[in-house]
């Protein structure tokens, strides 16, 4: 056996491969990847409108009318609804089945209590967002079901071997302990809130009801000042000061030194907020515990893996993809022995390894277990602890390897570009709002940088053809022949093309790794570099036909510069 990674994937010792483990072939793996949820069902595009319209509808909802007969006190049913609604936003990302249930329960409860029965623009917008979110969740649930079926069919058995769990038991124990602690705090907060209400009811039963005149209701510090018959005054803390008009009369409960406003007799908001802040993560940890890998027999697939040292990702390939040309999916991994894993990555960075995958992979699914080859001999066990992502379709090489391969800005980078352009527009407005000064020169230089970043994030493109790589940046399209390229690197949202003459090319930014990881997505820069890496080191995988100027595209820097000047002129003549 050769120790060099160039001789082929590092082999896995036979003892680490369960008997009868089936190889995940390229055809089966491609069908699994194609069954992934479509881009329109991305959780981000459901989360944003659902959150925005929910906040809008909440802000537009009328304040409750507090009276002596119906005082504004505890609202435990409303709190339960809030917990379910926030859980819907949390589970929307990784638990579409649970999110579909909680979303249905939330909408039904809002119809029952009459919140959504009032015709208004915010309520209509919220219902439209709910319909779209429901469609994405149903699509994702069906896609997950299909991917699980395809993975089981490829494995050839429903359950065939036990996974050698290592990090998973610790993760399961942490989830259980965290859920127990948080839910215990929630129960304690509910008990304290109920205790406040009980103590009030007991004291109010023997209190005297008197009348007072409203002197002043302050919205700044949420207080209400009243005057009694004997000209004495008292100030109450209230949540809804707008509903108290000056000179109006209110009922007050008095029992010796105990004084309470009858319309807002007590405040359990702090305890209710504590319930919300602990019940949501507690139930989320409980749900993650249910998704933890099982210790019983699981389906087994033989695959190839390649670690990404920069992004701490593990890319998974079909067992017969010996060149590592088409990644099927990627996961985050926790290694059984981190020191040995780091040493191995340093010795053979980015090398392909034979591995065994335990479990049924599906998009956004639960943890899987990988047993991968180690360069020094013996298996290296790793447990994937984050969301499973299918490789994007554009990241795979053309089936014929003939047509050019085009990789370009995705939705995340375009959203980031729009945010930069919005900031730029606001900055231009701010410049013309002030008198001319030296700060204008600094702002102008900053705007040039913003235009460059926005143009790159909005329209960056790399086209690979028979002659090399064509890079569309903010101001020009640059060509780099294959024989001049030495490496393709990803670094903090940037793509670097290293060359032999030290005239490196850089596209910056092409994404935001911090945000992409938290959205459960592979960082764009790392994903693109991983796709171009096989082309660089395996000339037989490169496209054989040239690309056209239409495929290279036109830089947007000059266009955005012209648009910025027009906006500046409009602001100048407006102000």
C-alpha positions as CSV (number, residue, x, y, z in Angstrom):
1,X,0.0,0.0,0.0
2,X,1.4,3.4,-1.0
3,X,1.5,6.2,1.5
4,X,1.1,8.9,-1.1
5,X,-2.3,10.3,-1.6
6,X,-1.6,10.7,-5.3
7,X,-1.9,6.9,-5.7
8,X,-5.6,7.0,-4.9
9,X,-7.8,7.5,-1.9
10,X,-6.3,6.3,1.4
11,X,-7.8,2.8,2.0
12,X,-9.8,2.0,5.1
13,X,-8.7,-1.1,7.0
14,X,-11.0,-4.1,6.3
15,X,-12.0,-4.6,10.0
16,X,-13.6,-1.1,10.0
17,X,-16.0,-2.0,7.2
18,X,-19.1,-3.9,8.2
19,X,-19.7,-7.1,6.3
20,X,-21.9,-6.5,3.3
21,X,-21.6,-2.7,3.4
22,X,-22.8,-1.4,0.0
23,X,-20.9,1.2,-2.0
24,X,-22.8,4.5,-2.6
25,X,-22.5,4.6,-6.4
26,X,-22.4,7.9,-8.4
27,X,-25.8,7.2,-10.0
28,X,-27.5,6.6,-6.6
29,X,-25.7,9.5,-5.0
30,X,-26.7,11.8,-7.8
31,X,-30.4,10.8,-7.5
32,X,-30.1,11.5,-3.8
33,X,-28.7,14.9,-4.4
34,X,-31.3,15.8,-7.1
35,X,-34.0,14.8,-4.6
36,X,-32.9,17.7,-2.2
37,X,-35.3,20.5,-1.6
38,X,-35.3,23.2,-4.4
39,X,-33.8,26.6,-3.8
40,X,-37.3,28.3,-3.5
41,X,-37.9,26.2,-0.4
42,X,-34.7,27.5,1.3
43,X,-35.5,28.2,5.0
44,X,-34.1,31.7,4.7
45,X,-36.7,32.8,2.2
46,X,-39.5,31.5,4.4
47,X,-38.0,32.8,7.7
48,X,-37.5,36.4,6.6
49,X,-41.1,37.2,5.4
50,X,-42.6,35.2,8.2
51,X,-40.7,37.0,10.9
52,X,-41.2,40.4,9.2
53,X,-44.9,40.1,8.7
54,X,-45.4,38.6,12.2
55,X,-43.6,41.6,13.8
56,X,-45.6,43.9,11.5
57,X,-49.0,42.3,12.5
58,X,-48.0,42.4,16.2
59,X,-47.1,46.1,16.0
60,X,-50.3,46.9,14.2
61,X,-52.5,44.9,16.6
62,X,-54.6,47.1,18.9
63,X,-53.6,47.3,22.6
64,X,-55.9,45.4,25.0
65,X,-58.6,47.4,26.7
66,X,-58.0,47.1,30.5
67,X,-61.0,47.5,32.8
68,X,-62.0,46.5,36.3
69,X,-64.1,43.7,34.9
70,X,-61.4,42.5,32.5
71,X,-58.1,43.5,34.0
72,X,-54.8,43.2,32.1
73,X,-52.9,40.7,34.1
74,X,-51.3,37.4,33.3
75,X,-51.8,35.9,29.8
76,X,-50.6,32.3,30.1
77,X,-52.5,31.2,27.0
78,X,-50.9,34.0,25.0
79,X,-47.5,33.0,26.4
80,X,-48.0,29.4,25.3
81,X,-48.9,30.7,21.8
82,X,-45.7,32.9,21.8
83,X,-43.6,29.9,22.8
84,X,-45.1,27.8,19.9
85,X,-44.6,30.7,17.4
86,X,-41.0,31.3,18.3
87,X,-40.3,27.5,18.2
88,X,-41.8,27.6,14.7
89,X,-39.1,30.1,13.6
90,X,-36.4,28.0,15.3
91,X,-37.5,24.6,13.9
92,X,-38.1,26.2,10.5
93,X,-34.3,25.8,9.8
94,X,-33.7,22.1,10.7
95,X,-36.9,20.4,11.7
96,X,-39.5,21.0,8.9
97,X,-41.9,18.3,10.2
98,X,-42.1,19.9,13.7
99,X,-42.2,23.4,12.2
100,X,-45.2,22.4,10.1
101,X,-47.0,21.2,13.2
102,X,-46.3,24.3,15.3
103,X,-47.1,26.6,12.4
104,X,-50.5,25.0,12.0
105,X,-51.1,25.2,15.7
106,X,-50.1,28.9,15.8
107,X,-52.4,29.9,12.9
108,X,-55.3,27.9,14.3
109,X,-54.9,29.6,17.7
110,X,-54.7,33.1,16.1
111,X,-57.9,32.5,14.3
112,X,-59.6,31.1,17.4
113,X,-58.8,34.1,19.5
114,X,-59.8,36.5,16.7
115,X,-56.3,38.0,16.1
116,X,-56.4,37.1,12.4
117,X,-60.1,37.7,11.9
118,X,-59.6,41.5,11.7
119,X,-59.1,42.5,8.1
120,X,-55.8,44.5,7.7
121,X,-52.8,44.8,5.4
122,X,-50.4,43.3,8.0
123,X,-52.7,40.3,8.7
124,X,-53.1,39.7,5.0
125,X,-49.3,39.8,4.5
126,X,-48.8,37.4,7.4
127,X,-51.3,34.9,5.9
128,X,-49.5,35.1,2.6
129,X,-46.2,34.5,4.4
130,X,-47.7,31.6,6.2
131,X,-49.0,30.0,3.0
132,X,-45.6,30.3,1.4
133,X,-43.9,28.9,4.5
134,X,-46.3,26.0,4.6
135,X,-45.6,25.2,1.0
136,X,-41.8,25.2,1.6
137,X,-42.2,22.9,4.7
138,X,-44.4,20.4,2.9
139,X,-41.9,20.3,0.0
140,X,-38.9,19.9,2.4
141,X,-40.7,17.1,4.3
142,X,-41.4,15.2,1.1
143,X,-37.8,15.8,-0.1
144,X,-36.4,14.4,3.2
145,X,-38.7,11.3,2.9
146,X,-37.5,10.7,-0.7
147,X,-33.8,11.1,0.2
148,X,-34.2,8.7,3.2
149,X,-35.8,6.2,0.9
150,X,-33.0,6.5,-1.7
151,X,-30.3,6.2,0.9
152,X,-32.0,3.1,2.3
153,X,-32.3,1.6,-1.2
154,X,-28.6,2.3,-1.9
155,X,-27.6,0.7,1.4
156,X,-29.6,-2.4,0.6
157,X,-30.9,-3.0,4.1
158,X,-32.9,-1.1,6.6
159,X,-30.4,-1.8,9.4
160,X,-27.2,-3.6,9.1
161,X,-24.5,-2.5,11.5
162,X,-24.0,-0.6,14.8
163,X,-22.2,2.7,14.5
164,X,-19.2,3.2,16.7
165,X,-20.4,6.3,18.4
166,X,-17.8,8.5,20.1
167,X,-18.7,12.1,20.5
168,X,-22.4,11.5,20.1
169,X,-23.1,10.2,23.7
170,X,-21.6,13.4,25.1
171,X,-23.7,15.5,22.8
172,X,-26.8,13.6,23.8
173,X,-26.0,13.9,27.5
174,X,-25.5,17.7,27.0
175,X,-28.8,18.0,25.2
176,X,-30.6,16.1,27.9
177,X,-29.0,18.1,30.8
178,X,-29.6,21.5,29.0
179,X,-33.2,20.6,28.2
180,X,-33.8,19.5,31.8
181,X,-32.2,22.6,33.3
182,X,-34.0,25.1,31.0
183,X,-37.4,23.4,31.4
184,X,-37.0,23.3,35.2
185,X,-36.4,27.0,35.1
186,X,-39.5,27.4,33.0
187,X,-41.6,25.5,35.4
188,X,-40.2,27.5,38.3
189,X,-41.1,30.8,36.5
190,X,-44.6,29.6,35.8
191,X,-45.0,28.7,39.5
192,X,-43.7,32.1,40.6
193,X,-46.1,33.8,38.2
194,X,-49.1,31.8,39.4
195,X,-48.0,32.6,43.0
196,X,-48.0,36.3,42.3
197,X,-51.6,36.0,40.8
198,X,-52.8,33.9,43.8
199,X,-51.3,36.3,46.3
200,X,-53.0,39.2,44.6
201,X,-56.4,37.5,44.4
202,X,-56.2,36.6,48.1
203,X,-55.4,40.2,49.1
204,X,-57.9,41.7,46.6
205,X,-60.7,39.6,48.2
206,X,-60.5,41.6,51.4
207,X,-59.4,45.0,49.9
208,X,-61.7,48.0,49.5
209,X,-62.4,49.4,46.0
210,X,-62.1,53.2,45.8
211,X,-62.2,55.7,43.0
212,X,-59.4,58.0,41.9
213,X,-58.9,60.7,39.2
214,X,-56.2,60.4,36.6
215,X,-53.7,63.2,36.9
216,X,-51.1,62.2,34.3
217,X,-50.3,59.2,32.2
218,X,-46.7,59.1,31.0
219,X,-45.7,57.0,28.0
220,X,-42.0,57.8,28.6
221,X,-41.7,55.9,31.8
222,X,-44.9,53.9,31.7
223,X,-46.5,55.4,34.8
224,X,-49.9,56.6,35.9
225,X,-50.4,59.3,38.5
226,X,-53.8,59.4,40.2
227,X,-55.4,61.6,42.9
228,X,-57.7,60.3,45.7
229,X,-60.6,62.1,47.3
230,X,-58.4,63.3,50.2
231,X,-56.1,64.9,47.6
232,X,-53.3,62.4,48.2
233,X,-51.6,61.0,45.1
234,X,-50.1,57.7,44.0
235,X,-48.1,56.6,41.0
236,X,-48.6,53.2,39.4
237,X,-46.5,51.3,36.9
238,X,-48.6,50.5,33.9
239,X,-48.1,48.9,30.5
240,X,-50.7,50.8,28.5
241,X,-50.7,54.5,29.6
242,X,-52.4,55.7,26.4
243,X,-55.8,54.3,27.4
244,X,-55.9,56.5,30.6
245,X,-57.2,60.0,29.8
246,X,-56.6,63.0,32.1
247,X,-59.4,63.6,34.6
248,X,-60.9,60.2,33.9
249,X,-61.8,58.0,36.9
250,X,-60.2,54.6,37.7
251,X,-60.8,52.0,40.4
252,X,-58.1,51.3,42.9
253,X,-57.8,48.4,45.4
254,X,-56.7,49.5,48.9
255,X,-55.9,47.3,51.9
256,X,-54.0,49.3,54.5
257,X,-50.7,50.1,52.8
258,X,-51.3,47.8,49.9
259,X,-52.5,49.7,46.8
260,X,-53.2,48.3,43.4
261,X,-54.8,49.6,40.2
262,X,-57.8,47.5,39.5
263,X,-57.3,47.6,35.7
264,X,-53.7,46.5,35.9
265,X,-53.5,44.8,39.3
266,X,-50.2,43.0,39.1
267,X,-47.3,42.4,36.7
268,X,-45.9,39.0,35.9
269,X,-44.2,40.1,32.7
270,X,-40.7,39.3,34.0
271,X,-41.7,35.7,34.9
272,X,-43.5,35.3,31.6
273,X,-40.4,36.6,29.7
274,X,-38.3,34.1,31.6
275,X,-40.6,31.3,30.6
276,X,-40.3,32.3,26.9
277,X,-36.5,32.6,27.1
278,X,-36.1,29.1,28.7
279,X,-38.9,27.1,27.3
280,X,-38.0,27.7,23.7
281,X,-34.3,26.6,23.9
282,X,-35.3,23.8,26.4
283,X,-37.8,22.3,23.9
284,X,-35.3,22.8,21.1
285,X,-32.7,20.8,23.0
286,X,-35.3,18.2,23.7
287,X,-36.1,17.9,20.0
288,X,-32.3,17.7,19.1
289,X,-32.0,14.8,21.6
290,X,-34.7,13.0,19.6
291,X,-32.6,13.5,16.5
292,X,-29.4,12.2,18.0
293,X,-27.8,9.1,16.4
294,X,-29.1,5.8,17.7
295,X,-26.9,3.1,19.2
296,X,-28.7,0.3,17.4
297,X,-28.1,-1.1,13.9
298,X,-28.1,1.5,11.1
299,X,-27.9,1.5,7.3
300,X,-24.3,1.5,6.1
301,X,-22.8,3.0,2.9
302,X,-19.2,3.0,1.7
303,X,-18.1,6.5,0.5
304,X,-15.1,8.7,0.0
305,X,-14.4,11.8,2.1
306,X,-12.2,14.8,1.9
307,X,-11.5,17.2,4.8
308,X,-11.5,21.0,4.4
309,X,-8.9,22.2,6.8
310,X,-9.8,25.9,6.4
311,X,-13.5,25.6,6.8
312,X,-13.5,22.5,9.1
313,X,-15.9,20.7,6.8
314,X,-15.9,17.1,5.6
315,X,-17.0,16.6,2.0
316,X,-18.5,13.2,1.1
317,X,-18.2,11.7,-2.4
318,X,-19.6,8.6,-4.1
319,X,-17.5,5.5,-3.6
320,X,-16.6,5.2,-7.3
321,X,-15.7,8.9,-7.6
322,X,-12.0,8.2,-7.2
323,X,-11.0,11.6,-8.5
324,X,-13.3,13.5,-6.0
325,X,-14.9,15.4,-8.9
326,X,-18.5,15.5,-7.7
327,X,-19.2,16.0,-3.9
328,X,-22.5,14.6,-2.8
329,X,-22.9,16.3,0.5
330,X,-20.8,17.9,3.3
331,X,-21.0,17.8,7.1
332,X,-19.2,19.2,10.1
333,X,-17.3,16.6,12.0
334,X,-15.9,16.0,15.5
335,X,-13.0,13.6,15.5
336,X,-12.3,11.0,18.1
337,X,-8.7,12.1,18.4
338,X,-8.3,15.8,17.4
339,X,-4.5,15.8,17.7
340,X,-4.1,12.8,15.4
341,X,-6.7,14.3,13.0
342,X,-4.8,17.6,12.9
343,X,-1.5,15.9,12.3
344,X,-3.0,13.8,9.5
345,X,-4.5,16.8,7.8
346,X,-1.2,18.6,8.0
347,X,0.6,15.6,6.3
348,X,-2.0,15.0,3.5
349,X,-4.1,18.1,3.3
350,X,-7.3,17.6,1.2
351,X,-6.6,14.0,0.4
352,X,-9.4,11.6,-0.4
353,X,-10.1,8.8,2.1
354,X,-12.2,5.7,2.1
355,X,-14.9,5.9,4.7
356,X,-18.1,4.2,6.0
357,X,-21.2,6.2,6.6
358,X,-23.7,5.0,9.2
359,X,-27.3,6.3,9.0
360,X,-29.7,7.6,6.4
361,X,-28.4,11.0,5.2
362,X,-31.0,13.7,4.3
363,X,-30.9,17.4,3.9
364,X,-31.0,19.2,7.2
365,X,-31.0,15.8,8.9
366,X,-29.7,14.4,12.2
367,X,-26.2,13.4,13.0
368,X,-24.4,10.7,11.1
369,X,-21.3,8.7,12.0
370,X,-18.3,8.5,9.7
371,X,-15.5,6.0,10.0
372,X,-12.7,7.3,7.7
373,X,-9.2,6.1,6.8
374,X,-6.2,7.5,8.7
375,X,-2.9,8.0,6.9
376,X,-0.9,6.2,9.6
377,X,-3.2,3.2,9.6
378,X,-6.4,2.3,11.3
379,X,-9.8,4.0,11.2
380,X,-10.5,7.5,12.3
381,X,-14.0,7.8,13.8
382,X,-15.9,11.1,13.4
383,X,-19.4,12.0,14.3
384,X,-21.1,14.7,12.2
385,X,-22.8,17.1,14.5
386,X,-24.2,19.8,12.2
387,X,-26.8,19.9,9.5
388,X,-26.2,17.7,6.4
389,X,-26.0,19.7,3.2
390,X,-26.3,18.3,-0.4
391,X,-23.7,19.7,-2.8
392,X,-25.3,22.3,-5.1
393,X,-26.0,21.3,-8.6
394,X,-23.8,24.1,-10.0
395,X,-20.9,22.7,-7.9
396,X,-20.8,19.4,-9.9
397,X,-18.8,19.1,-13.0
398,X,-20.6,18.7,-16.4
399,X,-21.4,15.1,-17.1
400,X,-19.5,15.2,-20.4
401,X,-16.7,17.4,-19.1
402,X,-17.0,19.2,-22.4
403,X,-19.0,22.3,-21.8
404,X,-17.6,25.2,-19.7
405,X,-18.3,25.2,-15.9
406,X,-19.7,28.4,-14.6
407,X,-19.9,29.3,-10.9
408,X,-21.4,32.6,-9.9
409,X,-23.1,34.6,-7.1
410,X,-25.8,32.8,-5.2
411,X,-28.7,34.2,-3.2
412,X,-26.7,34.8,0.0
413,X,-24.1,37.0,-1.7
414,X,-26.7,38.9,-3.6
415,X,-28.6,39.7,-0.4
416,X,-25.3,40.9,1.1
417,X,-24.8,43.0,-2.0
418,X,-28.2,44.6,-1.6
419,X,-27.5,45.4,2.0
420,X,-24.2,47.1,1.0
421,X,-26.0,49.1,-1.7
422,X,-28.7,50.2,0.8
423,X,-26.0,51.4,3.2
424,X,-24.3,53.2,0.3
425,X,-27.5,54.9,-0.7
426,X,-28.0,56.0,3.0
427,X,-24.4,57.2,3.1
428,X,-24.9,59.4,0.0
429,X,-28.0,60.9,1.5
430,X,-26.1,61.6,4.7
431,X,-23.3,63.3,2.7
432,X,-25.6,65.8,1.1
433,X,-27.4,66.4,4.4
434,X,-24.2,68.0,5.7
435,X,-22.2,71.0,4.5
436,X,-19.1,70.4,2.3
437,X,-16.1,69.4,4.3
438,X,-13.0,67.2,4.3
439,X,-15.2,64.3,5.4
440,X,-16.6,64.3,1.9
441,X,-13.3,63.1,0.5
442,X,-13.1,60.2,3.0
443,X,-16.8,59.3,2.3
444,X,-16.1,59.3,-1.4
445,X,-13.2,56.9,-1.0
446,X,-15.4,54.7,1.1
447,X,-18.1,54.7,-1.5
448,X,-15.7,53.5,-4.2
449,X,-14.8,50.6,-2.0
450,X,-18.5,49.9,-1.3
451,X,-19.3,49.9,-5.1
452,X,-16.4,47.4,-5.7
453,X,-17.6,45.1,-2.9
454,X,-21.3,45.3,-3.9
455,X,-20.5,44.7,-7.6
456,X,-18.4,41.6,-6.7
457,X,-21.0,40.2,-4.3
458,X,-23.8,40.8,-6.7
459,X,-22.3,39.5,-9.9
460,X,-19.0,37.6,-9.4
461,X,-18.4,34.7,-11.8
462,X,-15.8,32.1,-12.5
463,X,-15.9,30.3,-15.9
464,X,-13.7,27.3,-16.4
465,X,-13.1,26.2,-20.0
466,X,-10.4,24.5,-22.0
467,X,-8.1,27.6,-21.9
468,X,-8.3,28.3,-18.1
469,X,-10.3,30.3,-15.7
470,X,-12.2,33.5,-16.5
471,X,-12.9,35.7,-13.5
472,X,-15.5,38.4,-13.6
473,X,-14.7,41.0,-11.0
474,X,-16.2,44.4,-10.3
475,X,-14.3,46.2,-13.1
476,X,-13.0,43.7,-15.6
477,X,-12.9,40.1,-16.7
478,X,-9.5,38.5,-16.2
479,X,-8.2,35.3,-17.9
480,X,-5.8,32.9,-16.2
481,X,-4.4,30.0,-18.3
482,X,-4.3,26.6,-16.6
483,X,-0.5,26.4,-16.8
484,X,-0.2,29.6,-14.7
485,X,-2.5,28.6,-11.9
486,X,-0.9,26.9,-8.9
487,X,-3.7,26.9,-6.3
488,X,-7.3,27.9,-5.6
489,X,-7.8,29.0,-2.0
490,X,-10.8,30.2,0.1
491,X,-10.1,32.7,2.8
492,X,-12.7,34.5,4.9
493,X,-15.3,34.9,2.1
494,X,-12.7,35.6,-0.6
495,X,-11.5,33.4,-3.5
496,X,-7.8,33.5,-4.3
497,X,-6.4,32.2,-7.6
498,X,-2.6,31.7,-7.0
499,X,-0.4,32.0,-10.1
500,X,3.2,31.2,-11.0
501,X,4.1,34.8,-11.6
502,X,2.8,36.0,-8.2
503,X,0.1,38.0,-10.0
504,X,-2.6,36.4,-7.9
505,X,-6.3,37.1,-8.6
506,X,-8.9,37.7,-5.9
507,X,-12.7,37.9,-5.8
508,X,-13.8,39.6,-2.6
509,X,-16.3,39.2,-1.2
510,X,-18.2,36.2,-2.6
511,X,-20.0,35.4,0.6
512,X,-20.1,35.8,4.4
513,X,-18.9,32.6,6.0
514,X,-20.0,33.5,9.5
515,X,-23.6,34.1,8.4
516,X,-23.6,31.2,6.0
517,X,-22.6,28.8,8.7
518,X,-25.3,30.0,11.0
519,X,-27.9,29.7,8.2
520,X,-26.8,26.1,7.9
521,X,-25.1,26.6,4.5
522,X,-21.7,25.7,3.2
523,X,-19.5,28.9,2.8
524,X,-19.6,30.0,-0.8
525,X,-15.8,30.6,-1.1
526,X,-14.9,27.1,0.3
527,X,-17.5,25.4,-1.8
528,X,-16.3,27.1,-5.0
529,X,-12.6,26.3,-4.2
530,X,-13.5,22.6,-3.5
531,X,-15.2,22.5,-7.0
532,X,-12.3,24.0,-8.8
533,X,-9.7,21.9,-7.0
534,X,-10.1,18.7,-9.1
535,X,-9.9,20.7,-12.3
536,X,-6.6,22.1,-11.3
537,X,-5.0,18.8,-10.3
538,X,-6.7,16.5,-12.9
539,X,-6.5,17.9,-16.4
540,X,-8.7,15.1,-17.7
541,X,-11.6,16.6,-15.8
542,X,-11.3,20.0,-17.3
543,X,-13.9,21.2,-19.9
544,X,-12.7,20.6,-23.4
545,X,-14.6,23.4,-25.2
546,X,-13.9,27.2,-25.0
547,X,-16.3,29.6,-23.4
548,X,-18.1,32.6,-24.9
549,X,-18.0,36.2,-23.8
550,X,-21.7,35.9,-22.8
551,X,-20.6,33.2,-20.3
552,X,-17.9,35.5,-18.9
553,X,-20.5,38.3,-18.3
554,X,-20.1,42.0,-18.0
555,X,-18.6,43.7,-14.8
556,X,-21.2,45.7,-12.9
557,X,-18.8,48.2,-11.3
558,X,-19.3,50.9,-14.0
559,X,-23.0,50.3,-14.0
560,X,-23.2,50.7,-10.2
561,X,-21.0,53.8,-10.4
562,X,-23.4,55.4,-12.8
563,X,-26.4,54.5,-10.7
564,X,-24.7,56.0,-7.6
565,X,-24.0,59.3,-9.4
566,X,-27.6,59.5,-10.6
567,X,-28.7,58.8,-7.0
568,X,-26.3,61.5,-5.7
569,X,-27.7,64.0,-8.2
570,X,-31.3,63.2,-7.2
571,X,-30.5,63.6,-3.5
572,X,-28.6,66.9,-4.2
573,X,-31.5,68.5,-6.1
574,X,-34.0,67.1,-3.6
575,X,-32.3,68.5,-0.5
